[in-house]
């Protein structure tokens, strides 16, 4: 269970990082 929770938190962190990078790319395109 601990491994699954750690994996889940890592995925959420990656998703948040992807959202931030997407925002940066959008700002650069504008």
C-alpha distances in whole Angstrom, upper triangle without the diagonal:
4,5,5,6,9,10,11,12,14,15,17,18,20,21,23,24,26,27,29,30,31,33,35,36,37,39,41,42,44
4,5,5,6,9,10,11,12,14,15,17,18,20,21,23,24,26,27,29,30,32,33,35,36,38,39,41,42
4,6,5,6,9,10,11,12,14,15,16,18,20,21,22,24,26,27,28,30,32,33,35,36,37,39,41
4,5,5,6,9,10,11,12,14,15,16,18,20,21,23,24,26,27,29,30,31,33,35,36,37,39
4,5,5,6,9,10,11,12,14,15,17,18,20,21,23,24,26,27,29,30,32,33,35,36,38
4,5,5,6,9,10,11,12,14,15,16,18,20,21,23,24,26,27,29,30,32,33,35,36
4,6,5,6,9,10,11,12,14,15,16,19,20,21,22,24,26,27,29,30,31,33,35
4,5,5,6,9,10,11,12,14,15,17,19,20,21,23,25,26,27,29,30,31,33
4,5,5,6,9,10,11,12,14,15,17,18,20,21,23,24,26,27,29,30,32
4,5,5,6,9,10,10,12,14,15,16,18,20,21,22,24,26,27,28,30
4,5,5,6,9,10,10,12,14,15,16,18,20,21,22,24,26,27,29
4,5,5,6,9,10,11,12,14,15,17,19,20,21,23,24,26,27
4,5,5,6,9,10,11,12,14,15,17,18,20,21,23,24,26
4,5,5,6,9,10,10,12,14,15,16,18,20,21,22,24
4,5,5,6,9,10,10,12,14,15,16,18,20,21,23
4,5,5,6,9,10,11,13,14,15,17,19,20,21
4,5,5,6,9,10,11,12,14,15,17,18,20
4,5,5,6,9,10,10,12,14,15,16,18
4,6,5,6,9,10,11,12,14,15,17
4,5,5,6,9,10,11,12,14,16
4,5,5,6,9,10,11,12,14
4,5,5,6,9,10,11,12
4,5,5,6,9,10,11
4,5,5,6,9,10
4,5,5,6,9
4,5,5,6
4,5,5
4,5
4
